Amino acid sequence: MPARPAVWYHGPRGAVLKRSGVKRRFRYSGPMSSGKLSKQEVAAGLSKLDGWHLVKGSLHRRFEFKDFTQAFGFMKRVALAADRMDHHPDWSNAYNKVTIDLSTHSVGGLTKNDFELAGKIQKIHGK
């Protein structure tokens, strides 16, 4: 029987190598570990975003939509963008409201990726 090829899965906690039923987890410093931003860098980043503010060290924004369908459609588009970046928000949905918090848990604060994703979310929302 031929050997199965190795398959890598990348996620927020590193990479996982799966080969012949064996899993090995690897830490890596990919784009998500770009370094915690200083207070000055955070203030500069916030000045470029509309409607976002800091809550408990995270970028925070609440979006409101006409109904649940629009809110869920927005979440789907954000999920696709976040997954492409491998940078996932903490969020919640209650009928027509979506609340999003962004931070990089691996550095214990905000990174450039948080601001990049906030900008993409802002474009998806259209405001």
Secondary structure, 3 states (H helix, E strand, C coil): CCCCCCEEEEECCEEEEEECCEEEEECCCCHHHCCCCCHHHHHHHHHCCCCCEEECCEEEEEEECCCHHHHHHHHHHHHHHHHHHCCCCEEEEECCEEEEEECECCCCECCHHHHHHHHHHHHHHCC
